[in-house]
Amino acid sequence: MKESLEKYGAFFKKMFASSSLFKKGRNVVFDRAYGKIKERRSLFRERDGNRVDNEDVSPPDMPDDRLLKFWASSEWAEYQAWIFHNDFITCDDWKEMRKRAVSFKAKPLISVITPTYNTDTEMLLECIRSVQSQAYPFWEMCIADDGSTSSETLELLRETAAFDPRIKVSFLPENHGICHATNNAIGMASGEYLAFLDHDDRISPAAFYYVADALNHNYSLDVIYSDRDMLSTRGLRFMHLFKPGWSPELLFSMNYICHLMVYKKSLVDMVGGVHEEFEGSQDYDLVLRVMEKTKNVHHISRVLYHWRQSEQSVALNHNVKDYAYKAGVKALEHALKRRNLNGTVQEISTLWRGHYRVQLDGPSSDDISVHYIENDFPLDQYVTRVNKEFSASSKKRPFLLFVGQGLTASDAMAAYKEMASWLQVEGVGIVTGKIVDAKKRIVHAGMVQKSDGVPLFTYEGADASVPGYIAATAVVRNVSAPHPWCFAVRRDVWDSLGGFARGYIGPHAVIDFSLRAEKQGYRTVFTPFADFLDPCESIVPASSWPQEDVVHFLRKWQARLTNGDLYYNKNLTLKLEDMGLDYSVSK
């Protein structure tokens, strides 16, 4: 065994010789990993009939300090500072996570699904090493090679499978595409959960630890996703994506939850794995189908996945795989059909590729009860006015719409129908639109709830053409509450909640209503395609809303506000409107 492990170490050194991690003739990653093994690492335990001890000695997992430092290195100085304070893992951290992981009550086996094809060996080696470095030890890696012709790729896979029993490799005789290989890898998996990892990417050493930790808090979870960033051509981290909590309508605009994605295997089996007709966007199609079967979705607000840029990757060149975006349109079209929604899908040409406009067929104008109220009435009469207007509306109209009289639209009825159209989606109870002023500056493109009770309006004051972080101002997405002078609500939701709650006099009543609706399972949607103009800049800023309402709101919702806005990542700032990193967050 010692001889074979030394051979394994020598092989990995050879494959990694050109890496930036190779210093002065000594491979800092694998020297220690395979050179001095004296004790048995019992990582394979029989559990639920899935795992048995396979070897007398297993390769050690713990990465050394130099590798951890390299994996925490960024191209961007500001992001590097954030990583250092919030995301840097030391060897001591790793050991503590391993100690906790082995004591978890639930230790589900996680099967890593990785299709390969002529993969650059340095990238593939780092991909594999990132899995081997997991602080959570209960995993297996299922690699399906899709007919590679590269002798280096094949040699690396054979040697890896020969010396690490946790890694299974299937060699397909011919190249049939990523979907075929992915399904083959899924077929090899014996784990209860599947984690998808592209062959040239890497994951954080803490990735599966946090996945397992989430499952130990709630074992009913079916889907778990995390934040991610990108790897430059130098292998350094940048272009972070801190995602919101589970946002079903944002998923209509982009595959925002992709990387890291972990599914319960039984759910993937239920929907038939990935479908070859959506090659290139098979992951998008998969999540759209899975989400029709479950609501047990959990977001981990940590960067656990690192998506690599390369010349043949959409991470670097978004036009390199045009077929992938066409497949994305097709996946959304099929999703609409399955959900009995009528509409069209197209890419948004003004944004980075992979952002989509789903335009649902709007209801008849006869189904929308529109109410206009002048903007200059006293704020302490807001609740009285809106309740009076809605109570007097026709009970036959299923959609209520409120808009300040000072707001205009180039095609008002088209804007109203756009808002009402999203109320046809199951689970959506409230919809709001985009507001800009006479100078084409953003007034409203979604609000964020803060612990002081005064909402933050993202990108307020920015040029209306600015798409923002995660295209927040330019795509349909979920938000916690609508703008008080621009919202539509389902009549049955309004009636079931009894309208605005007692105790409020001003606009905070709208936020309270939305949070009560959320507790009943109804979501709020922002659509920038219902755009309004405030030519006289008559909308009163949130800082001037009645103070007594702020006090009442805080008394009622303090616990909810302390936990943060569901649709705003905790790693983003609440001090500015630009959705920048929050450098005050500490490890």
C-alpha positions, -999 to 999 in steps of 0.1 A, spaced: 0 0 0 28 24 9 45 17 -25 13 23 -44 6 56 -25 41 68 -33 34 60 -69 2 79 -68 20 109 -53 47 108 -80 20 106 -107 2 136 -93 35 156 -91 41 148 -127 7 159 -138 9 191 -118 44 200 -127 34 230 -148 10 244 -122 14 277 -105 14 257 -73 46 240 -82 75 258 -65 113 250 -67 108 215 -79 85 206 -50 48 202 -54 33 219 -24 0 202 -28 8 165 -32 42 161 -15 26 161 19 -6 145 7 9 112 -4 45 111 8 42 102 45 11 81 53 14 62 85 -21 59 98 -53 45 84 -79 70 74 -112 53 78 -135 74 56 -156 46 42 -181 34 67 -210 11 61 -240 33 63 -275 25 50 -260 -2 29 -242 23 8 -206 23 18 -180 -3 30 -143 -1 38 -125 -3 5 -88 1 14 -65 -3 43 -53 33 38 -71 62 22 -54 92 8 -53 120 34 -77 149 26 -65 180 45 -51 206 22 -19 224 34 -17 261 43 -1 271 9 -29 255 -11 -56 271 11 -39 305 6 -38 300 -31 -75 290 -32 -83 322 -13 -64 344 -37 -83 370 -58 -77 391 -89 -96 420 -72 -80 438 -42 -114 447 -26 -127 411 -30 -94 398 -16 -100 419 15 -135 405 18 -122 369 14 -95 374 40 -121 386 66 -150 364 57 -141 334 36 -105 323 44 -101 288 57 -71 278 77 -59 243 85 -72 247 120 -106 257 106 -105 226 84 -97 204 113 -125 218 134 -150 213 105 -138 177 101 -142 171 138 -178 185 137 -186 167 105 -178 132 118 -200 139 148 -231 150 128 -262 130 136 -270 127 99 -241 119 76 -256 116 41 -234 103 13 -230 131 -13 -222 119 -48 -203 144 -70 -214 143 -106 -187 152 -131 -187 146 -168 -153 150 -186 -141 152 -221 -105 159 -231 -102 181 -200 -70 200 -194 -52 178 -168 -41 207 -146 -77 219 -143 -91 184 -139 -65 177 -112 -74 208 -93 -111 199 -96 -105 164 -82 -82 178 -54 -109 202 -43 -133 173 -38 -106 152 -20 -100 183 3 -135 183 17 -138 187 54 -169 166 52 -156 131 45 -188 113 34 -187 117 -4 -179 98 -36 -170 113 -70 -187 98 -101 -168 108 -132 -182 98 -166 -156 104 -194 -174 111 -226 -150 94 -251 -119 115 -245 -91 111 -270 -65 129 -248 -41 103 -234 -32 127 -206 -68 130 -195 -74 93 -197 -42 86 -177 -51 110 -150 -86 94 -147 -73 59 -146 -46 66 -120 -71 86 -98 -97 58 -99 -70 32 -92 -57 49 -60 -87 66 -45 -116 42 -40 -140 71 -34 -136 81 -70 -155 61 -97 -148 66 -133 -168 53 -163 -151 54 -197 -177 58 -224 -165 45 -258 -178 74 -279 -185 111 -274 -223 116 -270 -224 150 -253 -226 163 -217 -261 152 -211 -254 115 -219 -222 116 -197 -240 133 -169 -268 107 -168 -242 80 -169 -225 95 -139 -258 98 -121 -264 62 -128 -231 54 -110 -241 73 -78 -250 56 -46 -254 87 -25 -286 102 -12 -277 136 -26 -261 147 -59 -237 176 -62 -229 188 -97 -194 199 -105 -180 208 -139 -147 191 -149 -126 223 -148 -141 241 -118 -134 236 -81 -154 238 -49 -145 252 -15 -130 227 10 -160 236 32 -186 230 6 -200 197 17 -196 206 54 -221 234 50 -244 213 29 -244 186 55 -248 212 83 -279 225 65 -293 190 62 -287 183 99 -308 214 107 -335 203 82 -333 169 66 -364 175 45 -345 197 21 -346 186 -15 -324 213 -31 -295 233 -17 -276 260 -36 -248 284 -26 -231 316 -38 -203 314 -62 -175 333 -79 -153 328 -109 -117 318 -115 -96 339 -139 -73 323 -164 -47 325 -137 -68 305 -113 -76 335 -90 -111 343 -77 -132 373 -88 -166 381 -102 -185 370 -72 -223 363 -73 -240 366 -39 -275 353 -46 -308 360 -30 -329 334 -12 -351 310 -31 -367 332 -58 -389 313 -82 -397 342 -105 -360 352 -108 -355 317 -121 -377 327 -151 -351 354 -158 -318 335 -154 -304 303 -140 -292 322 -110 -289 293 -86 -265 273 -108 -232 264 -90 -232 250 -63 -263 228 -68 -271 198 -46 -302 177 -52 -318 148 -35 -311 120 -59 -346 105 -57 -359 138 -70 -335 139 -100 -345 102 -107 -381 112 -106 -378 138 -133 -356 115 -155 -322 131 -150 -310 157 -176 -326 158 -210 -305 157 -241 -328 180 -261 -316 209 -238 -279 203 -243 -260 233 -231 -287 245 -208 -295 210 -194 -288 223 -159 -314 251 -164 -340 227 -176 -333 203 -148 -338 229 -121 -370 242 -137 -384 207 -137 -373 198 -102 -387 230 -88 -422 219 -100 -419 190 -76 -407 206 -44 -406 238 -24 -380 225 1 -351 247 -12 -323 262 9 -297 288 1 -263 288 18 -250 324 18 -214 313 13 -191 311 -17 -188 274 -21 -183 271 -59 -156 286 -81 -165 286 -118 -135 287 -141 -131 310 -171 -115 294 -202 -116 302 -239 -142 275 -245 -163 284 -215 -193 307 -213 -178 321 -182 -153 339 -203 -167 341 -238 -205 342 -237 -208 337 -274 -188 305 -276 -218 283 -271 -247 300 -288 -267 268 -288 -267 269 -249 -287 301 -248 -312 289 -274 -316 258 -253 -323 281 -223 -351 297 -243 -365 263 -251 -362 252 -215 -383 282 -204 -409 277 -231 -414 241 -220 -416 252 -183 -444 277 -192 -463 249 -211 -460 225 -181 -474 252 -158 -502 261 -181 -489 297 -186 -492 314 -220 -464 337 -231 -432 341 -251 -395 339 -242 -366 358 -256 -331 367 -245 -326 403 -233 -302 417 -258 -290 445 -236 -277 422 -209 -250 395 -207 -262 364 -224 -283 340 -204 -308 367 -192 -343 361 -204 -376 380 -208 -406 359 -201 -436 379 -213 -468 363 -201 -501 369 -218 -519 396 -197 -554 392 -185 -583 412 -200 -584 448 -190 -619 440 -176 -602 419 -150 -581 447 -137 -595 473 -112 -572 503 -115 -571 530 -88 -554 563 -91 -547 585 -61 -530 619 -62 -495 619 -49 -498 651 -28 -524 639 -2 -511 638 34 -491 606 42 -512 600 73 -542 594 51 -525 568 29 -541 537 45 -575 553 47 -574 562 10 -562 529 -3 -585 508 18 -615 530 7 -606 527 -29 -601 489 -29 -632 482 -8 -653 502 -34 -640 483 -64 -659 457 -82 -657 423 -65 -659 407 -100 -624 419 -110 -597 395 -97 -568 420 -99 -565 452 -79 -539 478 -91 -529 510 -73 -508 537 -89 -500 573 -79 -518 598 -101 -485 616 -107 -470 585 -124 -472 581 -161 -464 554 -186 -459 554 -224 -486 527 -226 -504 526 -193 -526 496 -200 -497 476 -213 -479 483 -180 -509 474 -160 -513 441 -178 -476 433 -174 -480 436 -136 -513 417 -136 -499 389 -158 -475 378 -130 -504 375 -106 -515 345 -128 -484 326 -116 -491 302 -88 -479 316 -55 -475 352 -66 -498 376 -47 -483 411 -53 -465 427 -82 -447 461 -85 -431 480 -113 -401 502 -120 -402 540 -115 -378 566 -129 -378 604 -125 -377 631 -152 -339 629 -154 -341 592 -161 -328 583 -126 -341 552 -108 -367 559 -81 -377 523 -76 -363 490 -88 -370 470 -57 -367 476 -20 -348 459 8 -359 456 44 -335 467 70 -334 462 108 -341 499 115 -375 497 97 -366 521 69 -363 503 36 -334 506 12 -342 513 -24 -316 495 -45 -299 517 -72 -320 547 -62 -306 577 -80 -286 556 -106 -291 561 -143 -322 541 -154 -301 522 -179 -278 506 -152 -287 469 -149 -271 466 -115 -257 436 -97 -273 403 -108 -292 426 -132 -314 436 -103 -330 466 -121 -334 449 -155 -351 415 -149 -382 401 -133 -373 390 -98 -387 385 -63 -386 412 -37 -399 415 -2 -424 443 -8 -438 466 -36 -435 503 -39 -464 520 -21 -474 540 -52 -471 512 -77 -485 478 -70 -510 452 -81 -525 425 -58 -548 395 -62 -583 403 -50 -585 370 -30 -552 377 -13 -563 412 -3 -596 400 10 -581 370 29 -557 393 47 -583 419 54 -565 446 35 -540 468 54 -536 460 91 -548 483 118 -522 505 135 -507 520 104 -515 553 87 -488 555 60 -469 535 34 -454 510 59 -488 493 57 -478 480 23 -447 464 36 -466 449 65 -492 435 41 -465 420 19 -448 403 49 -482 390 61 -488 377 26 -453 360 26 -463 342 58 -493 328 40 -471 316 11 -475 345 -14 -446 361 -31 -440 396 -44 -426 402 -78 -408 432 -94 -410 436 -131 -390 464 -149 -412 459 -179 -440 478 -162 -421 511 -162 -434 544 -149 -423 580 -149 -425 603 -120 -421 636 -139 -427 659 -110 -406 639 -85 -436 638 -62 -429 605 -44 -420 610 -8 -388 593 2 -390 565 28 -370 585 54 -400 609 56 -427 583 61 -446 586 95 -423 578 124 -451 562 144 -455 536 116 -418 528 118 -421 522 156 -452 500 151 -436 481 122 -404 474 142 -424 462 172 -443 437 150 -415 425 126 -382 430 145 -374 392 145 -380 390 108 -360 421 101 -331 409 122 -328 378 100 -324 400 70 -343 404 38 -349 370 21 -342 384 -13 -311 403 -5 -278 385 3 -264 392 38 -229 397 23 -241 428 4 -241 463 19 -272 479 35 -254 513 38 -254 521 1 -278 515 -28 -253 499 -51 -254 463 -38 -217 464 -31 -199 440 -7 -205 445 30 -170 447 45 -183 448 80 -194 412 79 -169 391 99 -159 354 99 
